[in-house]
């Protein structure tokens, strides 16, 4: 059994993102490339974009703090603290509309 403070990790990643040249920082808290399930805390400063990419499997974005916008082509969805986005199975990108911390959960498809 392992206990992890998601709130503390979110604060840490936001602090790391604030000083990173990319405007983002991440820490995988569970799983990894060798596992089916992976959960990652990502801190993003306002205006930072995770460029358009494909899903490696099923994914959700839970907003721990701030506000983000998920883009899929011309369509977009805004999410704020406490919102859960189900990531579409299509090319998409994610933009921080204000400093934000998210919990990205991915279940890789076989």
N, C-alpha and C positions, 0 to 999 in steps of 0.2 A: 504494500500500500504506500502510495506517495501522495502528499498533499501539496498543491501548488496554489499560490495566490495569483489569480488571473489579474486582479486589479493592480497589484504591485508590478507584475510583468508589463502591463499596459503602460504604467507610468514610466518604467525603465525604457521601454521602446520609444515612447514619445520623446523622452530626454535624449536618447541616442539619435533619433531622427532629426532633432533640432540642430545637432552639430554635424550630421552627415552631409556630405556634398550632394548626395542623391535625394535628400529630404525624406528618407525612409530608413527603417531598421526593423529587423525581424528576429524572432526566436521561436524555433519549433519546440513546443512543450510536450507533445506526444507524437509518437510514430516517427516517420522518416521515409526515405526512399524505399527502404526494404519492407515497409509495412503497407497494409491496405489503407488504414486510417492515419491521417496526419492532421494535427492541429497546430496552427502557428499564430502567434501574436504579431501583428504588424503595426508599427507606429508610422504615421505619415504626416508631414507638415502640410499646411494649407497650399493647395495648388499642385501637389505631387500627384503624378499619374502612374499607375501600374499599366504599362502599355498593353495594347490589344494582344490577346493570347488565347489559346485553346484551353479547354478543361482537360485535365488528366483523368477525370472521373466526375462523380457527383460532388457538388461543393455548395457550401453556404458561407455567408459573411454575416457575422453578428457584430453589431457596432457597440463597442464597449464605451467609447467616448467620442464625441464630436459628430461630424456629418460627412457622409460620402455619397458619391453618385456612381452607380453602375451603368455603363454604356454598352449597348449591343446594337451596332449600326446606328441608326437615327433614334432608336428608342432608348430611354433612360429611366432609372428609378432612383429616387433619393431615399436615404436611410439615415436616421438619427440615433442617438444613444438609446439602446434597448431594442432596436429594430433588427430583424433577421431577414436577409435577402437570400432567396434561393437562386443560385447562379444558373443562368440558362446554359443549355448544352449547345453553345455556339461561341464564336469569337466574341470577346468582350474586353472591356477595360474598366478600371476603377480609379476614380479621382477623389481626392480629399478636398471637400469644399471648405473645410476648416480643419485645424489640427485634429487628427483622429487616431484612434486605436481600434483595431478590429481583431476578431478571432476568426481566422479562416480555417474552415474544416473541410477536408477533402478525403473522399473515399475513392481510391483508384479503381477503375474498372479493369477486369482481367483482360 
